[in-house]
Amino acid sequence: MLLELFGVAVLALPASPPPSLVVIHAGAVIDGTSAAARRDQAIVVRGNRIESVGPWTPSAVPSGARVVDLSSATVTPGWIDAHTHLMLDPAGGDYDTQLLKQTNEFRAARATALARRMLDQGFTTVRDVETEGAGYADVGLKQAVEAGYVVGPRMYVSTRAISSTGGYEPNGYSPERDIPAGAQLVDGPVEARKAAREQLAYGADWIKVYMNHRSWVDAKGRLVSQPTLTLDELKAVVDEAHGWGRKVACHAYNGIGMRRALDGGCDSIEHGLDLSDEDVAQMVKQGTWLCPTMMPYYYEWAPENTPAGAKDRKRMEVHMPSMRKALKAGVKIVFGTDAGSFSWDEPLAKEFAYMVEFGMTPMAAIQAATSRSAEMLGAAGELGVLAPGAYADVVAVAGDPLADVKVLEKVVFVMKDGKIYKEPAGR
Ligand SMILES: [Zn+2]
């Protein structure tokens, strides 16, 4: 319709079209919070939100809705990988090669493909815990995903990460050479706070700190880890981040660094390979999250009769009892793979099977990757659940993951923000 406006003919556009309406017919629904699956359900998606979840009734399908038949599949909320490094890919060379020889532009371009791969595997949200020398490339990638230029998960990013002098890769270079570090290295609470301020100002959703760096097996056969930031340095970072309403993720294995991480008030312990009873009790008391990341420790061990080989085997040996202790005490556990520290060719869903092997039920492992991670991210009710009002992030797998957790590697359907990115063939 043409209108006259101030003497100029303008085209009057119709009101914006109504939001799309999709009804998913699910063979079974695992909603992210309930203790059991529910059979034969309908999930109504209007626009980018879930409108309702209830028993499937063909006559109740609203007119104009598109029906997606997942009646032989199990449908869950989109998954959250709470520990990745999208700017790293070992297929492109070892750590030092990536840091020293690859441009940030190359690494960011590569990360667009890895982000797509994550989404195809059912991960609709990611907390990427530092760029490993690629600066603020994660902020740019997140912006490109949000603007629709790149297909990938929703991103929570932590930019450069913080450690101390001598507390991060790369190691072993001549002191005469000026080698860039994989993290922002600080000494003293003033520098620590300044680094946190910079990272928050340039777009960090989380601050990542390293509380341990080198690990080795001592003469008594114990795993020992070098501490990095002091308690005062960590407290400055945590205080600053909390003031901005942001959280702090602490890479910590055990020992002095772990004690400082917990005394300093960090929000999530990454890896937590070797938790003492005292560590576990403090995590429960403070409500600290644990992101255990089993996959990297099963990947490529150094030869057995070398210090590095002994360390690799020891890390695995202590991890299972540590995780079982945390589970028993009720520590809040989230799902994280540490992808990027190992090859992206490995299916990310393998982490679910490790979680089950380490003592979780398949349902608890699925909740760790859905509602629990969403809660840690401050998005409870919006992400990680199939419930009215949540973002329409939906994944389906062929089979029953509660009977065989490995079927989580067989993703047949992915919807993010109401848009379908993958669906069964023949449609
Ligand atoms: Zn990591």
Boltz pocket constraint, residues with backbone or C-beta under 6 A from the ligand:
constraints:
  - pocket:
      binder: B
      contacts: [[A, 83], [A, 84], [A, 85], [A, 129], [A, 338], [A, 341]]
      max_distance: 6.0
